[in-house]
Amino acid sequence: MSAVDVTAVPTTRVAAPFRFLRSELGLVARRRRNQAGLAVLAAVPVIVAIAVKVANPTSSGGGEGGPEFLSSITGNGIFVALAALALEIQLFLPIAVAAIAGDSVAGEANVGTLRYLLTVPVHRTRLLAVKFAGIVAGTFVAVVTVAGTGVVAGLLLFGGGEVTLLSGTTIGLGEGLLRLLAICLYLTACLAALGAVGLFVSTLTEQPMGATIAIVMFSMTSWILGVIPQVDWLHPYLITHWWDSFGDLLRDPVAWDPLRSGLLSAAAYAAIFLSAAWARFGSRDVTS
């Protein structure tokens, strides 16, 4: 064996996992339903911006979060992105994550490629890791699509300039965009926890649509329980409870405690359900 051959072997072994990851990311990006989902996500901030522009409401000093971001849109277009995120985090974004996660393993089993994929051979743990990485990447793209479209639409229709935070402090547009990026990363972490739940559900069935519906129902049940005061003791443990805390990144100083709680909650859900997915998939008899 020549020196060239000797050095080529480890390079191939190192490159193989990245080829698998690139293949998974490409598969997620090429699916028509994912592309259609991104189009729907992008349409919401555009609709919000146009609706506010047509209505031309009187600008006010900013709300405390949620849909009240709408009251600050006419003062600065960046709030279109924040309002769109606040609106879509309750339904549209979870549906987008559920579609990607539900299809991750169940989709392979449904079309009969899972068994052949494992005979490449691909270790089951690595397969789950790559699938979850694809879910996280898809989640980030979905969140950034909403935020990016909102920023572009907002700046075109309402302009930019200084950003007035929820605490009344004024910052520059550049810092405002950095805070928006931090919000996108925070929401990606929160939604990735839902993706971990979805990965586990996807190992239980060969029907990706059924897995997607189950994930959406799980998310919606959490939202419903979160507004029932009689079970307020349960609220901090719900997967969706801390998602709205992204507004605390728009305060001066930043209210870190809710954000830490949200990240810890997301990490706990991810650890529990990824472990459950590994335990289930590691012992599963794959026949399709």
C-alpha positions in Angstrom: 0.0 0.0 0.0 1.4 3.4 -1.0 1.7 6.4 1.3 -1.1 8.0 -0.5 -3.4 5.0 0.2 -2.4 5.0 3.8 -3.4 8.6 4.4 -6.6 8.3 2.3 -8.2 5.7 4.6 -8.6 7.9 7.7 -9.6 10.8 5.6 -12.5 8.7 4.2 -13.5 7.5 7.6 -13.6 11.0 9.0 -15.5 12.4 6.0 -18.2 9.7 6.0 -20.2 11.0 9.0 -20.2 14.5 7.4 -21.4 13.0 4.1 -24.2 11.4 6.0 -25.1 14.7 7.6 -24.9 16.6 4.4 -27.2 14.0 2.8 -29.7 14.4 5.6 -29.7 18.2 5.4 -30.2 18.0 1.7 -33.1 15.6 2.1 -34.8 17.9 4.6 -34.2 20.9 2.3 -35.5 19.2 -0.8 -38.8 17.9 0.6 -41.6 19.8 -1.1 -43.8 19.9 2.0 -40.9 21.5 3.9 -40.4 24.1 1.2 -44.2 24.8 1.2 -44.1 25.1 5.0 -41.3 27.7 4.8 -43.4 29.7 2.2 -46.3 29.7 4.6 -44.1 30.8 7.5 -42.7 33.6 5.4 -46.1 34.8 4.3 -47.3 35.6 7.9 -44.9 38.5 8.6 -45.6 39.9 5.1 -49.4 39.8 5.8 -48.8 41.3 9.3 -46.8 44.2 7.8 -49.2 44.9 5.0 -52.2 44.7 7.4 -50.6 47.2 9.8 -49.6 49.5 6.9 -53.1 49.5 5.5 -54.7 50.1 8.9 -52.0 52.7 9.7 -52.6 52.6 13.5 -51.2 55.2 15.9 -47.7 54.1 17.0 -47.4 53.5 20.7 -44.5 52.8 23.0 -44.3 49.0 22.8 -46.0 46.3 24.7 -45.1 43.6 27.1 -44.7 40.9 24.5 -46.9 38.6 22.4 -49.2 40.2 19.9 -48.7 43.6 21.6 -45.5 43.9 19.5 -47.9 45.0 16.9 -48.3 48.3 18.6 -44.6 49.1 18.0 -44.4 48.1 14.3 -45.1 51.6 12.9 -42.2 53.0 15.0 -39.6 50.5 13.7 -40.0 47.8 11.1 -37.9 45.3 13.1 -41.0 44.8 15.3 -42.7 43.0 12.4 -40.3 40.1 12.9 -41.0 40.1 16.6 -44.7 40.2 16.2 -44.6 37.4 13.6 -42.5 35.2 15.9 -44.9 35.8 18.7 -47.8 34.9 16.5 -46.3 31.8 14.9 -44.6 30.3 17.9 -48.0 29.0 19.1 -49.0 27.0 16.0 -47.2 27.5 12.7 -43.6 27.0 14.0 -44.5 23.9 16.0 -46.2 22.4 13.0 -43.1 23.0 10.9 -40.9 21.3 13.5 -43.5 18.5 13.8 -43.4 17.9 10.1 -39.6 17.6 10.0 -39.3 15.5 13.2 -42.3 13.2 12.4 -40.7 12.3 9.1 -37.2 11.7 10.4 -37.4 8.0 11.2 -41.0 7.1 10.3 -40.6 8.5 6.8 -37.6 6.2 6.2 -39.5 3.3 7.5 -42.6 4.2 5.4 -40.7 4.2 2.1 -38.7 1.1 3.0 -35.3 2.7 3.2 -34.6 2.5 6.9 -33.5 -1.2 6.8 -31.2 -0.6 3.9 -29.8 2.5 5.5 -28.8 0.5 8.6 -27.1 -2.1 6.4 -24.7 0.5 4.9 -23.7 0.0 7.8 -24.8 3.1 9.8 -24.8 2.8 13.6 -28.2 3.4 15.1 -26.9 6.0 17.5 -25.2 7.9 14.7 -28.3 7.7 12.7 -30.4 9.3 15.5 -27.7 11.9 16.0 -27.8 12.9 12.4 -31.6 12.9 12.3 -31.7 15.2 15.3 -29.1 17.5 13.8 -31.3 17.7 10.7 -34.3 18.6 12.9 -32.3 21.3 14.7 -31.1 22.8 11.4 -34.6 22.7 9.9 -35.9 24.4 13.1 -33.3 27.2 12.9 -34.1 27.8 9.2 -37.8 28.0 10.0 -37.3 30.5 12.8 -34.8 32.6 10.8 -37.2 32.6 7.8 -39.9 34.2 9.9 -37.6 36.7 11.5 -35.7 37.5 8.2 -38.9 38.0 6.2 -40.3 40.1 9.0 -37.3 42.4 9.1 -37.2 42.9 5.3 -40.9 43.6 5.1 -40.9 45.8 8.1 -37.9 47.9 7.0 -39.4 48.3 3.5 -42.8 49.5 4.8 -41.9 51.2 8.1 -38.2 52.0 8.0 -35.6 51.3 10.7 -33.7 53.6 13.0 -33.3 53.3 16.7 -35.2 50.5 18.6 -37.1 51.2 21.8 -36.9 48.2 24.1 -39.7 47.0 26.3 -38.0 48.7 29.2 -38.0 52.0 27.4 -34.3 52.1 26.6 -33.3 53.0 23.1 -30.6 51.1 21.2 -29.3 51.2 17.7 -30.6 49.2 14.8 -27.5 47.0 14.7 -27.8 46.0 18.4 -31.5 45.5 17.8 -30.7 43.0 15.0 -28.2 41.2 17.3 -30.9 40.8 19.9 -33.3 39.5 17.2 -30.6 36.9 16.3 -30.4 35.9 20.0 -34.2 35.5 20.1 -33.9 33.2 17.0 -31.3 31.1 18.8 -33.4 30.9 22.0 -36.5 29.9 20.1 -34.5 27.4 18.1 -33.4 25.8 21.4 -36.9 25.7 22.7 -38.4 24.2 19.5 -35.5 21.7 19.2 -36.8 20.2 22.4 -40.1 19.6 20.7 -38.1 18.1 17.8 -36.6 15.7 20.3 -40.1 14.7 21.4 -40.9 14.3 17.7 -37.9 12.1 17.1 -39.0 9.8 19.8 -42.5 9.6 18.4 -41.1 9.0 15.0 -39.4 5.8 16.3 -42.7 4.4 17.4 -44.5 4.3 14.1 -44.0 3.9 10.3 -46.6 6.6 9.5 -44.9 10.1 9.4 -48.3 11.8 9.2 -49.5 10.1 12.3 -46.2 11.1 14.1 -46.6 14.7 12.9 -50.2 14.9 14.2 -49.2 13.4 17.6 -46.4 16.0 18.0 -48.7 18.9 17.2 -51.3 17.6 19.6 -48.6 17.3 22.3 -47.6 21.0 21.7 -51.2 22.2 21.6 -52.1 20.3 24.8 -49.1 22.0 26.5 -50.4 25.4 25.4 -53.9 24.7 26.6 -52.8 23.5 30.0 -50.6 26.6 30.2 -53.7 28.9 30.3 -55.7 26.9 32.9 -55.1 28.5 36.3 -56.2 25.5 38.2 -53.1 23.7 37.2 -50.6 26.5 37.6 -48.3 24.3 39.6 -47.8 22.4 36.3 -47.0 25.4 34.1 -43.3 25.6 34.7 -42.9 22.0 33.6 -44.8 22.4 30.3 -42.6 22.3 27.2 -44.2 25.5 25.9 -44.3 27.5 29.1 -41.0 29.4 28.6 -41.3 30.0 24.8 -42.8 33.5 25.2 -39.8 34.5 27.4 -37.9 35.5 24.3 -39.3 39.0 24.9 -37.0 39.3 28.0 -34.1 39.7 25.5 -35.7 43.1 24.6 -35.2 44.5 28.1 -32.4 46.6 29.6 -31.0 44.9 31.5 -31.9 41.5 30.0 -34.1 39.4 32.4 -31.9 36.3 32.4 -33.8 34.2 34.9 -36.8 33.2 32.6 -34.4 32.6 29.8 -32.2 30.3 31.9 -35.3 28.4 33.0 -36.4 28.1 29.4 -33.1 26.7 28.2 -32.9 24.3 31.2 -36.5 23.1 30.4 -35.5 22.6 26.7 -32.4 20.7 27.7 -34.3 18.5 30.1 -37.0 17.6 27.5 -34.3 17.0 24.9 -32.2 14.8 27.2 -35.3 12.7 28.3 -36.8 12.2 24.8 -33.5 11.7 23.0 -32.7 9.0 25.6 -36.1 7.5 25.1 -35.6 7.5 21.3 -32.2 5.8 21.6 -33.6 3.2 24.0 -36.6 2.5 21.7 -34.7 2.6 18.4 -31.7 0.7 19.7 -33.8 -2.3 20.5 -36.3 -2.0 17.6 -36.6 -4.8 15.1 -36.4 -2.9 11.8 -38.3 -4.7 9.1 -38.9 -1.9 6.6 
